[in-house]
Amino acid sequence: MSVRADAETLGSIPVFNGCEPVHLQLLAFASERQSFREGEAIIQQGQQAAAAYLILSGDAELRTGRGATQQKAGSAAPGAFLGEIAMLGQAPYSITAIATSAVSTARIDHKLFLRVANEYPEFGKTVFANLARKLGQSVRDLDKVRVLLESGKSFSDL
């Protein structure tokens, strides 16, 4: 993929919604290309996040839990962005992603993100506004679950 194509893919990710293309091109250009073999972990649940990964080619299986309790939670294909919230918040990854084929990624680390956000404050403001909206929606969703749990209703009522 070209830097422009990578930047367009980044622009389609909710956390980067509304960011200027030039800032996304800068992120794409400065990102590190990293490859993973089939069966190799791209990110590991519980591991401290240092980077997020944009899948450029290949596929991955998303899993939750650890060891024998791991369960498939979904899949990731080209264009998926793995670990962005954990990377931005410097938190542990909340999911494991295992390559199910050869996978090529653009690795965007926390320091690179902060550098772009510091040099282009409007970029940082846009990303953090998007994160605030996402956090607000998560809180509302969790509140709905809490109400259902307290009332004894089924989760199918969501």
KENU-129555 format. One record per residue (C-alpha): z negated, y negated, x negated. Coordinates in steps of 0.5 Angstrom, whole numbers, padded with zeros to 4 digits, always signed. Each point is the difference from the previous one (the first is absolute). Layout:
ZYX;...
***
This chain:
+0000+0000+0000;+0001-0007-0002;-0005-0005-0001;+0003-0004+0007;-0001+0007+0004;-0007+0001-0003;-0002-0007+0002;+0004+0001+0007;-0004+0007+0001;-0007-0004-0002;+0002-0005+0005;+0000+0005+0006;-0007+0002-0002;-0005-0003+0005;-0005-0003-0005;+0006-0004-0003;+0003-0002+0006;+0002-0008+0000;+0000+0000-0008;+0006-0004-0003;+0005+0005-0003;-0001-0003-0007;-0007+0002-0001;+0002+0007+0003;+0005+0000-0005;-0005-0002-0006;-0004+0006+0002;+0005+0005+0000;+0003-0002-0006;-0007+0000-0004;-0002+0007+0003;+0000+0006-0004;+0004+0006+0002;-0003+0006+0000;+0002+0007+0002;-0004+0006+0003;+0002+0007+0000;+0000+0005+0006;-0008+0002+0001;-0002-0006-0004;-0005-0005+0003;+0002-0007+0001;-0006-0003+0002;-0007+0004+0001;-0005-0001+0006;-0007-0003-0003;+0004-0002-0006;-0001-0008-0002;+0006-0003+0002;+0003-0004-0006;+0007+0000+0003;+0005+0001+0006;+0006+0004+0000;+0007-0002+0003;+0004+0007+0001;+0007-0001-0002;+0002+0007+0000;-0003+0007+0002;-0005+0002+0005;-0008+0001+0000;-0005+0003+0005;-0006-0004+0002;-0006+0004+0000;-0007-0002+0002;-0007+0003-0002;-0001+0004-0007;+0001+0007-0003;+0000+0005+0006;-0001-0005+0005;+0006-0004-0001;+0005-0001+0006;+0007-0002+0001;+0000-0007+0003;+0007-0002-0001;+0006-0001-0005;+0003-0006-0004;+0007-0001-0001;+0004-0005-0004;-0003-0007+0002;-0007+0002+0001;-0005-0004-0003;-0006+0004-0002;-0007-0003-0002;+0001-0007+0001;-0006-0002+0004;-0004+0004-0005;+0003-0003-0006;-0001-0007+0003;-0007+0001+0002;-0001+0004-0007;-0003+0006+0005;+0001+0007-0001;+0006+0003+0003;-0001+0003+0007;+0005+0005+0000;+0004+0005-0005;+0007+0000-0001;+0003+0006-0003;+0008+0000-0002;+0004+0005+0004;+0006-0001-0005;+0001-0004-0006;-0002-0007+0002;+0002-0007-0003;-0005-0006+0001;-0001-0007-0001;-0007-0001-0003;-0003-0007+0002;-0007+0000-0003;-0006-0005+0002;+0001-0005-0006;+0007-0001+0001;-0001-0001+0008;-0005-0005-0002;+0004-0004-0006;+0006-0001+0006;-0006-0002+0005;-0003-0005-0005;+0007-0003-0002;+0003+0000+0007;-0006-0002+0004;+0004+0000+0007;+0002+0008-0002;-0008+0001-0001;-0001-0003+0007;+0005+0003+0004;-0002+0007-0003;-0008-0001+0002;+0002-0003+0007;+0004+0006+0001;-0006+0004-0003;-0005-0003+0005;+0004+0001+0006;+0001+0007-0002;-0008+0001-0001;-0001-0004+0007;+0004+0005+0003;-0004+0006-0003;-0006-0003+0002;+0003+0000+0007;+0002+0007+0000;-0007+0002-0003;-0003-0003+0006;+0004+0003+0005;-0002+0007-0003;-0007-0002+0000;+0000-0002+0007;+0003+0007+0002;-0005+0004-0004;-0006-0004+0003;+0003+0001+0007;+0002+0008-0001;+0007-0002+0001;+0006+0004-0003;+0004-0003-0006;+0006+0001+0004;-0002-0006+0004;+0002-0004-0006;
***
